[in-house]
Amino acid sequence: MSLLFVTGTGTGIGKTYVTAHLTRQLRVRAVKPVISGFDPAAPAGSDSAILLEAMGEALTPANIDAISPWRYAAALAPNMAARRENRTIDLPAIVDWCAAQSGSVIIEGVGGVMSPVTDEETVLDWIVALDCPALLVGGSYLGAISHTLTAFEALRACAIAVAAIVVSESEAGVDLDETAAVIRTHTQTPVAIVPRRGAPQNLASFVVRYL
């Protein structure tokens, strides 16, 4: 088994797009164990649906359950969304579920690196518990460089190997190539760029050795 954890600087940054692209290109399995803002009556278009499509699997309740066992209706941090349903989240159970996967698997996280999963634990704790490399996705909006470098330092402080950083072009942002160049200089880490409505450049070559 080999795992790669896709995390980000925040929500809505492009994690699912990047995960789906790598899933198709590398022909690996993708899972999103925890998902907020999920409407079981209208699953089409959800992150889980996008990943199933990338794997060539049908959008069925069984297939959704197989890749996203922890689903919550409110589009909030998982601990907040679970609380609204009078549920609690057990991070060790999520970690055990991820560790039980077989083959090469890309795990898409929820929110950003420091997003709460439980009342005590964050996505960073989840990655540390899995002890697997991470792929960090950030944007190109004004301020994104600081957010990306901060997330990178949080991962590095916990001895998490960062396979690469992805700069996903924001709708209104700073020059994409310039943003990537600055991040590359400050991290000494491979940086891939994702133009809007375009494919990530050179990303598969950065992560294939981890899968």
Secondary structure as GFF3:
##gff-version 3
##sequence-region A 1 211
A	DSSP	beta_strand	2	8	.	.	.	ID=ss1
A	DSSP	alpha_helix	15	26	.	.	.	ID=ss2
A	DSSP	beta_strand	29	31	.	.	.	ID=ss3
A	DSSP	beta_strand	34	35	.	.	.	ID=ss4
A	DSSP	alpha_helix	47	54	.	.	.	ID=ss5
A	DSSP	alpha_helix	61	67	.	.	.	ID=ss6
A	DSSP	beta_strand	70	71	.	.	.	ID=ss7
A	DSSP	alpha_helix	78	83	.	.	.	ID=ss8
A	DSSP	alpha_helix	91	99	.	.	.	ID=ss9
A	DSSP	beta_strand	104	108	.	.	.	ID=ss10
A	DSSP	alpha_helix	123	130	.	.	.	ID=ss11
A	DSSP	beta_strand	134	139	.	.	.	ID=ss12
A	DSSP	alpha_helix	144	157	.	.	.	ID=ss13
A	DSSP	beta_strand	162	168	.	.	.	ID=ss14
A	DSSP	alpha_helix	176	187	.	.	.	ID=ss15
A	DSSP	beta_strand	191	194	.	.	.	ID=ss16
A	DSSP	alpha_helix	203	207	.	.	.	ID=ss17
A	DSSP	three_ten_helix	208	210	.	.	.	ID=ss18
###
